[in-house]
Amino acid sequence: MSTLDTMASEQLDTHFTQLEDRLDRDYADVARPRLHAMVDRERARFAGARIHVFVPILVERRVRAALATP
């Protein structure tokens, strides 16, 4: 039986997979494992958040900002 937490976790995983796909398209010169590590690192910063709905957006902004820095 799926719980609300399990469903939310699965949806977040889907959002992060889609995020990595977008980043991979937009930053083709960056290796996928590096993008994955960056996303995981930023995602971990929000692990204790009570509300996770905005976490993918916040993670994407932080990763893109890091990639834009020379």
N, CA, C, O and CB atoms as a CASP TS submission, in Angstrom:
PFRMAT TS
TARGET T0000
AUTHOR 0000-0000-0000
METHOD Language model
MODEL 1
PARENT N/A
ATOM      1  N   MET     1       0.834  -1.171   0.000  1.00  0.00           N
ATOM      2  CA  MET     1       0.000   0.000   0.000  1.00  0.00           C
ATOM      3  C   MET     1       0.889   1.248   0.000  1.00  0.00           C
ATOM      4  O   MET     1       1.840   1.339   0.776  1.00  0.00           O
ATOM      5  CB  MET     1      -0.954  -0.009   1.214  1.00  0.00           C
ATOM      6  N   SER     2       0.576   2.197  -0.866  1.00  0.00           N
ATOM      7  CA  SER     2       1.330   3.440  -0.933  1.00  0.00           C
ATOM      8  C   SER     2       0.822   4.419   0.102  1.00  0.00           C
ATOM      9  O   SER     2      -0.383   4.555   0.316  1.00  0.00           O
ATOM     10  CB  SER     2       1.246   4.053  -2.329  1.00  0.00           C
ATOM     11  N   THR     3       1.745   5.087   0.730  1.00  0.00           N
ATOM     12  CA  THR     3       1.364   6.138   1.659  1.00  0.00           C
ATOM     13  C   THR     3       1.552   7.472   0.962  1.00  0.00           C
ATOM     14  O   THR     3       2.149   7.543  -0.112  1.00  0.00           O
ATOM     15  CB  THR     3       2.195   6.066   2.974  1.00  0.00           C
ATOM     16  N   LEU     4       1.046   8.517   1.569  1.00  0.00           N
ATOM     17  CA  LEU     4       1.205   9.856   1.022  1.00  0.00           C
ATOM     18  C   LEU     4       2.681  10.212   0.914  1.00  0.00           C
ATOM     19  O   LEU     4       3.106  10.812  -0.074  1.00  0.00           O
ATOM     20  CB  LEU     4       0.468  10.884   1.888  1.00  0.00           C
ATOM     21  N   ASP     5       3.466   9.844   1.927  1.00  0.00           N
ATOM     22  CA  ASP     5       4.895  10.122   1.904  1.00  0.00           C
ATOM     23  C   ASP     5       5.582   9.373   0.778  1.00  0.00           C
ATOM     24  O   ASP     5       6.454   9.927   0.108  1.00  0.00           O
ATOM     25  CB  ASP     5       5.528   9.755   3.234  1.00  0.00           C
ATOM     26  N   THR     6       5.201   8.122   0.560  1.00  0.00           N
ATOM     27  CA  THR     6       5.790   7.328  -0.513  1.00  0.00           C
ATOM     28  C   THR     6       5.465   7.938  -1.863  1.00  0.00           C
ATOM     29  O   THR     6       6.339   8.043  -2.723  1.00  0.00           O
ATOM     30  CB  THR     6       5.294   5.881  -0.451  1.00  0.00           C
ATOM     31  N   MET     7       4.211   8.345  -2.060  1.00  0.00           N
ATOM     32  CA  MET     7       3.812   8.948  -3.332  1.00  0.00           C
ATOM     33  C   MET     7       4.541  10.264  -3.542  1.00  0.00           C
ATOM     34  O   MET     7       5.007  10.552  -4.644  1.00  0.00           O
ATOM     35  CB  MET     7       2.290   9.168  -3.379  1.00  0.00           C
ATOM     36  N   ALA     8       4.641  11.062  -2.490  1.00  0.00           N
ATOM     37  CA  ALA     8       5.331  12.339  -2.604  1.00  0.00           C
ATOM     38  C   ALA     8       6.797  12.105  -2.939  1.00  0.00           C
ATOM     39  O   ALA     8       7.370  12.825  -3.756  1.00  0.00           O
ATOM     40  CB  ALA     8       5.195  13.155  -1.303  1.00  0.00           C
ATOM     41  N   SER     9       7.397  11.121  -2.325  1.00  0.00           N
ATOM     42  CA  SER     9       8.795  10.802  -2.588  1.00  0.00           C
ATOM     43  C   SER     9       8.998  10.346  -4.028  1.00  0.00           C
ATOM     44  O   SER     9       9.959  10.748  -4.685  1.00  0.00           O
ATOM     45  CB  SER     9       9.283   9.724  -1.625  1.00  0.00           C
ATOM     46  N   GLU    10       8.092   9.509  -4.513  1.00  0.00           N
ATOM     47  CA  GLU    10       8.173   9.037  -5.896  1.00  0.00           C
ATOM     48  C   GLU    10       7.994  10.194  -6.874  1.00  0.00           C
ATOM     49  O   GLU    10       8.678  10.249  -7.896  1.00  0.00           O
ATOM     50  CB  GLU    10       7.114   7.951  -6.157  1.00  0.00           C
ATOM     51  N   GLN    11       7.087  11.114  -6.575  1.00  0.00           N
ATOM     52  CA  GLN    11       6.884  12.274  -7.442  1.00  0.00           C
ATOM     53  C   GLN    11       8.119  13.160  -7.444  1.00  0.00           C
ATOM     54  O   GLN    11       8.519  13.672  -8.489  1.00  0.00           O
ATOM     55  CB  GLN    11       5.654  13.078  -6.995  1.00  0.00           C
ATOM     56  N   LEU    12       8.723  13.341  -6.275  1.00  0.00           N
ATOM     57  CA  LEU    12       9.944  14.133  -6.207  1.00  0.00           C
ATOM     58  C   LEU    12      11.052  13.482  -7.034  1.00  0.00           C
ATOM     59  O   LEU    12      11.773  14.164  -7.762  1.00  0.00           O
ATOM     60  CB  LEU    12      10.395  14.302  -4.748  1.00  0.00           C
ATOM     61  N   ASP    13      11.181  12.169  -6.917  1.00  0.00           N
ATOM     62  CA  ASP    13      12.192  11.466  -7.705  1.00  0.00           C
ATOM     63  C   ASP    13      11.968  11.694  -9.193  1.00  0.00           C
ATOM     64  O   ASP    13      12.924  11.901  -9.941  1.00  0.00           O
ATOM     65  CB  ASP    13      12.172   9.964  -7.390  1.00  0.00           C
ATOM     66  N   THR    14      10.721  11.659  -9.623  1.00  0.00           N
ATOM     67  CA  THR    14      10.390  11.901 -11.023  1.00  0.00           C
ATOM     68  C   THR    14      10.765  13.323 -11.422  1.00  0.00           C
ATOM     69  O   THR    14      11.330  13.542 -12.493  1.00  0.00           O
ATOM     70  CB  THR    14       8.895  11.652 -11.274  1.00  0.00           C
ATOM     71  N   HIS    15      10.454  14.284 -10.565  1.00  0.00           N
ATOM     72  CA  HIS    15      10.807  15.680 -10.852  1.00  0.00           C
ATOM     73  C   HIS    15      12.323  15.855 -10.970  1.00  0.00           C
ATOM     74  O   HIS    15      12.803  16.584 -11.837  1.00  0.00           O
ATOM     75  CB  HIS    15      10.255  16.606  -9.754  1.00  0.00           C
ATOM     76  N   PHE    16      13.059  15.191 -10.104  1.00  0.00           N
ATOM     77  CA  PHE    16      14.511  15.332 -10.153  1.00  0.00           C
ATOM     78  C   PHE    16      15.117  14.634 -11.367  1.00  0.00           C
ATOM     79  O   PHE    16      16.119  15.101 -11.908  1.00  0.00           O
ATOM     80  CB  PHE    16      15.128  14.779  -8.883  1.00  0.00           C
ATOM     81  N   THR    17      14.532  13.540 -11.796  1.00  0.00           N
ATOM     82  CA  THR    17      14.985  12.888 -13.021  1.00  0.00           C
ATOM     83  C   THR    17      14.739  13.801 -14.217  1.00  0.00           C
ATOM     84  O   THR    17      15.595  13.934 -15.091  1.00  0.00           O
ATOM     85  CB  THR    17      14.269  11.534 -13.218  1.00  0.00           C
ATOM     86  N   GLN    18      13.571  14.427 -14.251  1.00  0.00           N
ATOM     87  CA  GLN    18      13.258  15.368 -15.326  1.00  0.00           C
ATOM     88  C   GLN    18      14.186  16.579 -15.274  1.00  0.00           C
ATOM     89  O   GLN    18      14.608  17.088 -16.312  1.00  0.00           O
ATOM     90  CB  GLN    18      11.792  15.819 -15.235  1.00  0.00           C
ATOM     91  N   LEU    19      14.496  17.033 -14.080  1.00  0.00           N
ATOM     92  CA  LEU    19      15.429  18.155 -13.917  1.00  0.00           C
ATOM     93  C   LEU    19      16.795  17.790 -14.476  1.00  0.00           C
ATOM     94  O   LEU    19      17.396  18.577 -15.208  1.00  0.00           O
ATOM     95  CB  LEU    19      15.550  18.556 -12.431  1.00  0.00           C
ATOM     96  N   GLU    20      17.287  16.612 -14.141  1.00  0.00           N
ATOM     97  CA  GLU    20      18.591  16.188 -14.659  1.00  0.00           C
ATOM     98  C   GLU    20      18.566  16.075 -16.177  1.00  0.00           C
ATOM     99  O   GLU    20      19.554  16.403 -16.834  1.00  0.00           O
ATOM    100  CB  GLU    20      19.005  14.846 -14.042  1.00  0.00           C
ATOM    101  N   ASP    21      17.463  15.622 -16.738  1.00  0.00           N
ATOM    102  CA  ASP    21      17.338  15.547 -18.198  1.00  0.00           C
ATOM    103  C   ASP    21      17.426  16.946 -18.818  1.00  0.00           C
ATOM    104  O   ASP    21      18.109  17.133 -19.825  1.00  0.00           O
ATOM    105  CB  ASP    21      16.003  14.869 -18.594  1.00  0.00           C
ATOM    106  N   ARG    22      16.740  17.926 -18.223  1.00  0.00           N
ATOM    107  CA  ARG    22      16.793  19.309 -18.729  1.00  0.00           C
ATOM    108  C   ARG    22      18.199  19.869 -18.632  1.00  0.00           C
ATOM    109  O   ARG    22      18.698  20.481 -19.576  1.00  0.00           O
ATOM    110  CB  ARG    22      15.821  20.209 -17.953  1.00  0.00           C
ATOM    111  N   LEU    23      18.833  19.660 -17.493  1.00  0.00           N
ATOM    112  CA  LEU    23      20.192  20.163 -17.312  1.00  0.00           C
ATOM    113  C   LEU    23      21.142  19.502 -18.301  1.00  0.00           C
ATOM    114  O   LEU    23      22.034  20.154 -18.843  1.00  0.00           O
ATOM    115  CB  LEU    23      20.670  19.923 -15.873  1.00  0.00           C
ATOM    116  N   ASP    24      20.952  18.213 -18.533  1.00  0.00           N
ATOM    117  CA  ASP    24      21.793  17.490 -19.488  1.00  0.00           C
ATOM    118  C   ASP    24      21.647  18.063 -20.886  1.00  0.00           C
ATOM    119  O   ASP    24      22.633  18.166 -21.616  1.00  0.00           O
ATOM    120  CB  ASP    24      21.441  16.002 -19.493  1.00  0.00           C
ATOM    121  N   ARG    25      20.433  18.439 -21.274  1.00  0.00           N
ATOM    122  CA  ARG    25      20.210  19.064 -22.588  1.00  0.00           C
ATOM    123  C   ARG    25      20.812  20.459 -22.653  1.00  0.00           C
ATOM    124  O   ARG    25      21.424  20.835 -23.652  1.00  0.00           O
ATOM    125  CB  ARG    25      18.712  19.135 -22.899  1.00  0.00           C
ATOM    126  N   ASP    26      20.634  21.222 -21.582  1.00  0.00           N
ATOM    127  CA  ASP    26      21.087  22.613 -21.568  1.00  0.00           C
ATOM    128  C   ASP    26      22.592  22.755 -21.358  1.00  0.00           C
ATOM    129  O   ASP    26      23.191  23.742 -21.787  1.00  0.00           O
ATOM    130  CB  ASP    26      20.361  23.370 -20.491  1.00  0.00           C
ATOM    131  N   TYR    27      23.193  21.786 -20.711  1.00  0.00           N
ATOM    132  CA  TYR    27      24.630  21.823 -20.420  1.00  0.00           C
ATOM    133  C   TYR    27      25.274  20.538 -20.939  1.00  0.00           C
ATOM    134  O   TYR    27      25.792  19.729 -20.169  1.00  0.00           O
ATOM    135  CB  TYR    27      24.892  21.995 -18.885  1.00  0.00           C
ATOM    136  N   ALA    28      25.231  20.375 -22.239  1.00  0.00           N
ATOM    137  CA  ALA    28      25.738  19.149 -22.872  1.00  0.00           C
ATOM    138  C   ALA    28      27.228  18.947 -22.617  1.00  0.00           C
ATOM    139  O   ALA    28      27.729  17.824 -22.686  1.00  0.00           O
ATOM    140  CB  ALA    28      25.477  19.187 -24.374  1.00  0.00           C
ATOM    141  N   ASP    29      27.932  20.035 -22.322  1.00  0.00           N
ATOM    142  CA  ASP    29      29.369  19.927 -22.084  1.00  0.00           C
ATOM    143  C   ASP    29      29.712  19.449 -20.670  1.00  0.00           C
ATOM    144  O   ASP    29      30.880  19.208 -20.363  1.00  0.00           O
ATOM    145  CB  ASP    29      30.022  21.259 -22.335  1.00  0.00           C
ATOM    146  N   VAL    30      28.710  19.315 -19.822  1.00  0.00           N
ATOM    147  CA  VAL    30      28.919  18.843 -18.446  1.00  0.00           C
ATOM    148  C   VAL    30      28.501  17.380 -18.376  1.00  0.00           C
ATOM    149  O   VAL    30      27.414  17.008 -18.820  1.00  0.00           O
ATOM    150  CB  VAL    30      28.110  19.711 -17.409  1.00  0.00           C
ATOM    151  N   ALA    31      29.377  16.561 -17.814  1.00  0.00           N
ATOM    152  CA  ALA    31      29.098  15.127 -17.718  1.00  0.00           C
ATOM    153  C   ALA    31      27.874  14.866 -16.837  1.00  0.00           C
ATOM    154  O   ALA    31      27.690  15.514 -15.807  1.00  0.00           O
ATOM    155  CB  ALA    31      30.323  14.379 -17.160  1.00  0.00           C
ATOM    156  N   ARG    32      27.053  13.921 -17.250  1.00  0.00           N
ATOM    157  CA  ARG    32      25.827  13.575 -16.517  1.00  0.00           C
ATOM    158  C   ARG    32      26.112  13.197 -15.062  1.00  0.00           C
ATOM    159  O   ARG    32      25.362  13.607 -14.176  1.00  0.00           O
ATOM    160  CB  ARG    32      25.109  12.421 -17.214  1.00  0.00           C
ATOM    161  N   PRO    33      27.174  12.427 -14.785  1.00  0.00           N
ATOM    162  CA  PRO    33      27.441  12.109 -13.369  1.00  0.00           C
ATOM    163  C   PRO    33      27.714  13.369 -12.527  1.00  0.00           C
ATOM    164  O   PRO    33      27.342  13.422 -11.355  1.00  0.00           O
ATOM    165  CB  PRO    33      28.640  11.153 -13.265  1.00  0.00           C
ATOM    166  N   ARG    34      28.354  14.367 -13.118  1.00  0.00           N
ATOM    167  CA  ARG    34      28.598  15.618 -12.381  1.00  0.00           C
ATOM    168  C   ARG    34      27.276  16.343 -12.126  1.00  0.00           C
ATOM    169  O   ARG    34      27.053  16.856 -11.029  1.00  0.00           O
ATOM    170  CB  ARG    34      29.575  16.540 -13.168  1.00  0.00           C
ATOM    171  N   LEU    35      26.401  16.387 -13.127  1.00  0.00           N
ATOM    172  CA  LEU    35      25.091  17.016 -12.940  1.00  0.00           C
ATOM    173  C   LEU    35      24.318  16.302 -11.842  1.00  0.00           C
ATOM    174  O   LEU    35      23.709  16.939 -10.982  1.00  0.00           O
ATOM    175  CB  LEU    35      24.284  17.004 -14.256  1.00  0.00           C
ATOM    176  N   HIS    36      24.348  14.977 -11.878  1.00  0.00           N
ATOM    177  CA  HIS    36      23.647  14.185 -10.875  1.00  0.00           C
ATOM    178  C   HIS    36      24.179  14.495  -9.473  1.00  0.00           C
ATOM    179  O   HIS    36      23.403  14.657  -8.532  1.00  0.00           O
ATOM    180  CB  HIS    36      23.789  12.682 -11.181  1.00  0.00           C
ATOM    181  N   ALA    37      25.493  14.577  -9.343  1.00  0.00           N
ATOM    182  CA  ALA    37      26.103  14.877  -8.045  1.00  0.00           C
ATOM    183  C   ALA    37      25.707  16.268  -7.562  1.00  0.00           C
ATOM    184  O   ALA    37      25.446  16.466  -6.376  1.00  0.00           O
ATOM    185  CB  ALA    37      27.630  14.766  -8.132  1.00  0.00           C
ATOM    186  N   MET    38      25.663  17.225  -8.476  1.00  0.00           N
ATOM    187  CA  MET    38      25.279  18.582  -8.105  1.00  0.00           C
ATOM    188  C   MET    38      23.822  18.618  -7.635  1.00  0.00           C
ATOM    189  O   MET    38      23.502  19.250  -6.628  1.00  0.00           O
ATOM    190  CB  MET    38      25.485  19.543  -9.291  1.00  0.00           C
ATOM    191  N   VAL    39      22.958  17.944  -8.364  1.00  0.00           N
ATOM    192  CA  VAL    39      21.546  17.899  -7.998  1.00  0.00           C
ATOM    193  C   VAL    39      21.388  17.210  -6.640  1.00  0.00           C
ATOM    194  O   VAL    39      20.651  17.695  -5.782  1.00  0.00           O
ATOM    195  CB  VAL    39      20.717  17.164  -9.087  1.00  0.00           C
ATOM    196  N   ASP    40      22.067  16.094  -6.446  1.00  0.00           N
ATOM    197  CA  ASP    40      21.981  15.380  -5.164  1.00  0.00           C
ATOM    198  C   ASP    40      22.465  16.239  -4.007  1.00  0.00           C
ATOM    199  O   ASP    40      21.852  16.255  -2.940  1.00  0.00           O
ATOM    200  CB  ASP    40      22.794  14.089  -5.219  1.00  0.00           C
ATOM    201  N   ARG    41      23.575  16.958  -4.219  1.00  0.00           N
ATOM    202  CA  ARG    41      24.122  17.802  -3.160  1.00  0.00           C
ATOM    203  C   ARG    41      23.129  18.906  -2.773  1.00  0.00           C
ATOM    204  O   ARG    41      22.897  19.159  -1.591  1.00  0.00           O
ATOM    205  CB  ARG    41      25.460  18.420  -3.608  1.00  0.00           C
ATOM    206  N   GLU    42      22.551  19.552  -3.782  1.00  0.00           N
ATOM    207  CA  GLU    42      21.586  20.613  -3.491  1.00  0.00           C
ATOM    208  C   GLU    42      20.297  20.056  -2.895  1.00  0.00           C
ATOM    209  O   GLU    42      19.693  20.667  -2.013  1.00  0.00           O
ATOM    210  CB  GLU    42      21.272  21.400  -4.761  1.00  0.00           C
ATOM    211  N   ARG    43      19.890  18.904  -3.379  1.00  0.00           N
ATOM    212  CA  ARG    43      18.675  18.268  -2.848  1.00  0.00           C
ATOM    213  C   ARG    43      18.843  17.940  -1.370  1.00  0.00           C
ATOM    214  O   ARG    43      17.907  18.088  -0.584  1.00  0.00           O
ATOM    215  CB  ARG    43      18.340  16.987  -3.641  1.00  0.00           C
ATOM    216  N   ALA    44      20.024  17.498  -1.001  1.00  0.00           N
ATOM    217  CA  ALA    44      20.300  17.138   0.390  1.00  0.00           C
ATOM    218  C   ALA    44      20.161  18.345   1.322  1.00  0.00           C
ATOM    219  O   ALA    44      19.828  18.187   2.496  1.00  0.00           O
ATOM    220  CB  ALA    44      21.707  16.543   0.511  1.00  0.00           C
ATOM    221  N   ARG    45      20.412  19.537   0.805  1.00  0.00           N
ATOM    222  CA  ARG    45      20.288  20.749   1.615  1.00  0.00           C
ATOM    223  C   ARG    45      18.849  20.954   2.100  1.00  0.00           C
ATOM    224  O   ARG    45      18.619  21.593   3.126  1.00  0.00           O
ATOM    225  CB  ARG    45      20.749  21.970   0.812  1.00  0.00           C
ATOM    226  N   PHE    46      17.892  20.411   1.358  1.00  0.00           N
ATOM    227  CA  PHE    46      16.484  20.600   1.687  1.00  0.00           C
ATOM    228  C   PHE    46      15.841  19.348   2.293  1.00  0.00           C
ATOM    229  O   PHE    46      14.617  19.268   2.400  1.00  0.00           O
ATOM    230  CB  PHE    46      15.726  21.009   0.449  1.00  0.00           C
ATOM    231  N   ALA    47      16.652  18.389   2.683  1.00  0.00           N
ATOM    232  CA  ALA    47      16.129  17.114   3.186  1.00  0.00           C
ATOM    233  C   ALA    47      15.230  17.298   4.407  1.00  0.00           C
ATOM    234  O   ALA    47      14.280  16.537   4.588  1.00  0.00           O
ATOM    235  CB  ALA    47      17.280  16.182   3.536  1.00  0.00           C
ATOM    236  N   GLY    48      15.506  18.272   5.229  1.00  0.00           N
ATOM    237  CA  GLY    48      14.722  18.475   6.430  1.00  0.00           C
ATOM    238  C   GLY    48      13.543  19.421   6.250  1.00  0.00           C
ATOM    239  O   GLY    48      12.846  19.744   7.212  1.00  0.00           O
ATOM    240  N   ALA    49      13.323  19.858   5.029  1.00  0.00           N
ATOM    241  CA  ALA    49      12.228  20.802   4.777  1.00  0.00           C
ATOM    242  C   ALA    49      10.882  20.140   5.042  1.00  0.00           C
ATOM    243  O   ALA    49      10.681  18.965   4.736  1.00  0.00           O
ATOM    244  CB  ALA    49      12.286  21.329   3.329  1.00  0.00           C
ATOM    245  N   ARG    50       9.979  20.902   5.606  1.00  0.00           N
ATOM    246  CA  ARG    50       8.644  20.366   5.890  1.00  0.00           C
ATOM    247  C   ARG    50       7.791  20.322   4.630  1.00  0.00           C
ATOM    248  O   ARG    50       6.940  19.445   4.484  1.00  0.00           O
ATOM    249  CB  ARG    50       7.946  21.206   6.965  1.00  0.00           C
ATOM    250  N   ILE    51       8.011  21.250   3.736  1.00  0.00           N
ATOM    251  CA  ILE    51       7.251  21.314   2.488  1.00  0.00           C
ATOM    252  C   ILE    51       8.240  21.119   1.337  1.00  0.00           C
ATOM    253  O   ILE    51       9.216  21.859   1.218  1.00  0.00           O
ATOM    254  CB  ILE    51       6.470  22.685   2.352  1.00  0.00           C
ATOM    255  N   HIS    52       7.986  20.135   0.507  1.00  0.00           N
ATOM    256  CA  HIS    52       8.924  19.787  -0.554  1.00  0.00           C
ATOM    257  C   HIS    52       8.488  20.225  -1.947  1.00  0.00           C
ATOM    258  O   HIS    52       9.213  20.005  -2.917  1.00  0.00           O
ATOM    259  CB  HIS    52       9.140  18.321  -0.556  1.00  0.00           C
ATOM    260  N   VAL    53       7.331  20.834  -2.060  1.00  0.00           N
ATOM    261  CA  VAL    53       6.793  21.138  -3.386  1.00  0.00           C
ATOM    262  C   VAL    53       7.714  22.070  -4.190  1.00  0.00           C
ATOM    263  O   VAL    53       7.772  21.961  -5.415  1.00  0.00           O
ATOM    264  CB  VAL    53       5.412  21.770  -3.249  1.00  0.00           C
ATOM    265  N   PHE    54       8.420  22.967  -3.534  1.00  0.00           N
ATOM    266  CA  PHE    54       9.276  23.917  -4.246  1.00  0.00           C
ATOM    267  C   PHE    54      10.737  23.471  -4.328  1.00  0.00           C
ATOM    268  O   PHE    54      11.553  24.144  -4.957  1.00  0.00           O
ATOM    269  CB  PHE    54       9.203  25.262  -3.575  1.00  0.00           C
ATOM    270  N   VAL    55      11.064  22.369  -3.713  1.00  0.00           N
ATOM    271  CA  VAL    55      12.454  21.920  -3.665  1.00  0.00           C
ATOM    272  C   VAL    55      13.046  21.728  -5.064  1.00  0.00           C
ATOM    273  O   VAL    55      14.163  22.190  -5.297  1.00  0.00           O
ATOM    274  CB  VAL    55      12.552  20.619  -2.882  1.00  0.00           C
ATOM    275  N   PRO    56      12.357  21.070  -6.010  1.00  0.00           N
ATOM    276  CA  PRO    56      12.966  20.930  -7.345  1.00  0.00           C
ATOM    277  C   PRO    56      13.294  22.279  -8.000  1.00  0.00           C
ATOM    278  O   PRO    56      14.322  22.411  -8.663  1.00  0.00           O
ATOM    279  CB  PRO    56      12.031  20.143  -8.254  1.00  0.00           C
ATOM    280  N   ILE    57      12.435  23.261  -7.818  1.00  0.00           N
ATOM    281  CA  ILE    57      12.683  24.587  -8.402  1.00  0.00           C
ATOM    282  C   ILE    57      13.905  25.227  -7.749  1.00  0.00           C
ATOM    283  O   ILE    57      14.761  25.787  -8.434  1.00  0.00           O
ATOM    284  CB  ILE    57      11.441  25.503  -8.235  1.00  0.00           C
ATOM    285  N   LEU    58      13.978  25.143  -6.440  1.00  0.00           N
ATOM    286  CA  LEU    58      15.107  25.731  -5.727  1.00  0.00           C
ATOM    287  C   LEU    58      16.413  25.030  -6.091  1.00  0.00           C
ATOM    288  O   LEU    58      17.442  25.681  -6.270  1.00  0.00           O
ATOM    289  CB  LEU    58      14.876  25.663  -4.216  1.00  0.00           C
ATOM    290  N   VAL    59      16.369  23.714  -6.201  1.00  0.00           N
ATOM    291  CA  VAL    59      17.556  22.950  -6.583  1.00  0.00           C
ATOM    292  C   VAL    59      17.988  23.344  -7.993  1.00  0.00           C
ATOM    293  O   VAL    59      19.174  23.558  -8.241  1.00  0.00           O
ATOM    294  CB  VAL    59      17.283  21.423  -6.502  1.00  0.00           C
ATOM    295  N   GLU    60      17.042  23.439  -8.908  1.00  0.00           N
ATOM    296  CA  GLU    60      17.387  23.805 -10.287  1.00  0.00           C
ATOM    297  C   GLU    60      18.054  25.178 -10.333  1.00  0.00           C
ATOM    298  O   GLU    60      19.061  25.354 -11.018  1.00  0.00           O
ATOM    299  CB  GLU    60      16.129  23.797 -11.179  1.00  0.00           C
ATOM    300  N   ARG    61      17.513  26.127  -9.625  1.00  0.00           N
ATOM    301  CA  ARG    61      18.106  27.472  -9.613  1.00  0.00           C
ATOM    302  C   ARG    61      19.531  27.451  -9.087  1.00  0.00           C
ATOM    303  O   ARG    61      20.412  28.106  -9.643  1.00  0.00           O
ATOM    304  CB  ARG    61      17.260  28.419  -8.766  1.00  0.00           C
ATOM    305  N   ARG    62      19.758  26.706  -8.023  1.00  0.00           N
ATOM    306  CA  ARG    62      21.097  26.660  -7.417  1.00  0.00           C
ATOM    307  C   ARG    62      22.097  25.956  -8.333  1.00  0.00           C
ATOM    308  O   ARG    62      23.240  26.396  -8.458  1.00  0.00           O
ATOM    309  CB  ARG    62      21.043  25.947  -6.054  1.00  0.00           C
ATOM    310  N   VAL    63      21.676  24.873  -8.968  1.00  0.00           N
ATOM    311  CA  VAL    63      22.578  24.150  -9.870  1.00  0.00           C
ATOM    312  C   VAL    63      22.891  25.006 -11.091  1.00  0.00           C
ATOM    313  O   VAL    63      24.048  25.089 -11.502  1.00  0.00           O
ATOM    314  CB  VAL    63      21.958  22.799 -10.304  1.00  0.00           C
ATOM    315  N   ARG    64      21.881  25.641 -11.677  1.00  0.00           N
ATOM    316  CA  ARG    64      22.122  26.503 -12.833  1.00  0.00           C
ATOM    317  C   ARG    64      23.032  27.673 -12.484  1.00  0.00           C
ATOM    318  O   ARG    64      23.890  28.054 -13.280  1.00  0.00           O
ATOM    319  CB  ARG    64      20.803  27.023 -13.385  1.00  0.00           C
ATOM    320  N   ALA    65      22.849  28.240 -11.304  1.00  0.00           N
ATOM    321  CA  ALA    65      23.729  29.332 -10.864  1.00  0.00           C
ATOM    322  C   ALA    65      25.168  28.837 -10.718  1.00  0.00           C
ATOM    323  O   ALA    65      26.108  29.531 -11.105  1.00  0.00           O
ATOM    324  CB  ALA    65      23.230  29.926  -9.524  1.00  0.00           C
ATOM    325  N   ALA    66      25.336  27.657 -10.170  1.00  0.00           N
ATOM    326  CA  ALA    66      26.679  27.094 -10.022  1.00  0.00           C
ATOM    327  C   ALA    66      27.317  26.816 -11.381  1.00  0.00           C
ATOM    328  O   ALA    66      28.513  27.041 -11.568  1.00  0.00           O
ATOM    329  CB  ALA    66      26.627  25.805  -9.196  1.00  0.00           C
ATOM    330  N   LEU    67      26.523  26.331 -12.321  1.00  0.00           N
ATOM    331  CA  LEU    67      27.058  26.042 -13.651  1.00  0.00           C
ATOM    332  C   LEU    67      27.359  27.314 -14.448  1.00  0.00           C
ATOM    333  O   LEU    67      28.198  27.298 -15.348  1.00  0.00           O
ATOM    334  CB  LEU    67      26.080  25.175 -14.423  1.00  0.00           C
ATOM    335  N   ALA    68      26.682  28.401 -14.123  1.00  0.00           N
ATOM    336  CA  ALA    68      26.896  29.659 -14.828  1.00  0.00           C
ATOM    337  C   ALA    68      28.138  30.396 -14.310  1.00  0.00           C
ATOM    338  O   ALA    68      28.658  31.287 -14.980  1.00  0.00           O
ATOM    339  CB  ALA    68      25.664  30.550 -14.690  1.00  0.00           C
ATOM    340  N   THR    69      28.602  30.025 -13.132  1.00  0.00           N
ATOM    341  CA  THR    69      29.784  30.645 -12.546  1.00  0.00           C
ATOM    342  C   THR    69      31.024  30.058 -13.198  1.00  0.00           C
ATOM    343  O   THR    69      31.198  28.840 -13.234  1.00  0.00           O
ATOM    344  CB  THR    69      29.820  30.443 -11.008  1.00  0.00           C
ATOM    345  N   PRO    70      31.894  30.936 -13.717  1.00  0.00           N
ATOM    346  CA  PRO    70      33.102  30.416 -14.391  1.00  0.00           C
ATOM    347  C   PRO    70      34.077  29.742 -13.460  1.00  0.00           C
ATOM    348  O   PRO    70      35.124  29.267 -13.901  1.00  0.00           O
ATOM    349  CB  PRO    70      33.808  31.523 -15.097  1.00  0.00           C
TER
END
